[in-house]
Structures are given as C-alpha cells and as structure tokens.
Amino acid sequence: MLTCSKLISGGQGLAKALIKRAPTVSLDWDVRQKSRFQVTDSTDRVLSVFLQRGHVVRGGDVLVADDGSLVRVEAAPQALGLDAAF
C-alpha cells in the first residue's frame, strides 16, 4: 500500500507528458473534501491519502506517493439533486 501525503494543485510545474501518463483516481465530492481516505487507482494500487486538513482535492490535481510516483485526480461525474419543485 502506498501513502500519498503531498498534493500538487492542478499539476502546476509538472510536464504535461508526466501528468498524462500518470495513473488516475476518480473521486466524488464526498471523498475529495476529506483529508484522509483510501482509494484504488487505475493500475489497482491501493493508496492511503493523508493530506493537511482543510484542503479540498479538485479534478486535475496530482497526488504524490511516497515512492515518488504521481496519481492524477479526476472528479467523478455525479447527478445533481434537482428534484425539488420550484
């Protein structure tokens, strides 16, 4: 199991080729607003994420694992709760 404790916002400063080749994780809003969670990436590696409290993970952000590998975050599509009558 890998640990990710660093987040690069929007992959800033990284080469686009590195970001494009990186494995991905698709996270919904409920998970992206947490600072500690466990997830499986697109290559079936289990990642334990430990980020500073108060930070929100956004689609396009890049997680850095303790072995130096990169993981690109994708915002999972979610249905909007628009069932309320206007």
GIGINOR-V591626 format. One record per backbone hydrogen bond with DSSP energy under -1.0 kcal/mol. CO is the residue of the C=O (numbers start at 0). NH is the residue of the N-H. Records with the same first field share a line. If there is no record, write none. Layout:
CO = NH + NH
//
This chain:
1 = 47
2 = 65
3 = 49
5 = 63
7 = 10 + 61
8 = 11
10 = 13
14 = 18
15 = 19
16 = 20
17 = 21
22 = 71
23 = 41
24 = 73
26 = 75
27 = 31
28 = 32
30 = 33
31 = 56
34 = 50
36 = 48
38 = 46
40 = 43
44 = 40
45 = 1
46 = 38
47 = 3
48 = 36
51 = 54
57 = 60
60 = 72
61 = 7
62 = 70
64 = 67
68 = 64
70 = 62
71 = 24
72 = 59
73 = 26
79 = 81
//
